[in-house]
């Protein structure tokens, strides 16, 4: 499914990674190794974009990555005058199909990917064989947003309203079952990180999609789920679910009354997900620089930032180098979680 944004008329409106950042400078350098000079690159950048730009998204319409891609595409399209931006959904295999296609695309700046934590930092550890190499096949352009998670429970099934009470309550049950939106996702390994922090051993229950996972929570088949704040906030506001704690370093603006899990005494539990633009390796550095500048302008504009935050995301807009360091650091961080669980997706 594809969506094209044209500017001619307005459109309707898991461990902390801080320690890892110091040890992955060399790995980060690999991610930006795709920035190599190209003949005529300056001229290409001056004329860029001269035709529609495609952003590949590895997840269906309506999901977090798709929402971010569409909002970004609209603002980029407006800034590029008479050029459209196509959001091309290529769901399947946890985003691996999309990443494989993006990795093989021409390195000319006209095919990009909205990459996320699972595709670029978790997959290298959770798969024995990938159709792409995150460190060699892509060049980082800019992290666009981050997304905190929130621990949700069904207030009709679970009496707890904070993490400590939830831990005490689950110790009296026959087990702790946490839903995930799929094996190998941040929510999957986030559940493991939670267990490590609270000295429990949760059993992850993998569902095919968000709707099924929430259905399991409503029915009582599972006791909790780590969902993004953007997904969880409306459910909490409607009184359907209760939020016990968020996973960011600070409280989420969408849930200012919900304390972080770190605030509640579990200092080692901090994790989030991110979405960012990557391009095929060997994309000219001048084009990467142009893209980065335009992405930052788009997401930091008052309207762009407001819409991203309204959808539950924290706007970042980092440099290519900083995004590369984040990818590398999180590859280490999430890799430890994957190794500890012994999980393999293939």
Secondary structure, DSSP 8 states (H G I E B T S, - for coil): -EEEE-TTS-------SHHHHTT-HHHHHHHTTT----TTHHHHHHH--SS-EEEEESS-TTSHHHHHHHHHHHHHHHHTTT--EEEEE---GGGHHHHHHHHTS-SSSSEEEEEEHIIIIIHHHH-S--SS-HHHHEEEEEEEEEEEEEEEE-TTT----SHHHHHHHHHTSS--EEEESSTTSHHHHHHHHHHHHHT---EEEE-SSHHHHHHHHHHTSSSEEEEEHHHHHHHHHTTSSEEEEE-SSS--GGGTTS-BTTTTT-TT---EEEEEEEEETT--HHHHHHHHHHHHHHHHSHHHHHHHHHTT-EE----HHHHHHHHHHHHHHHHHHHHHHT----
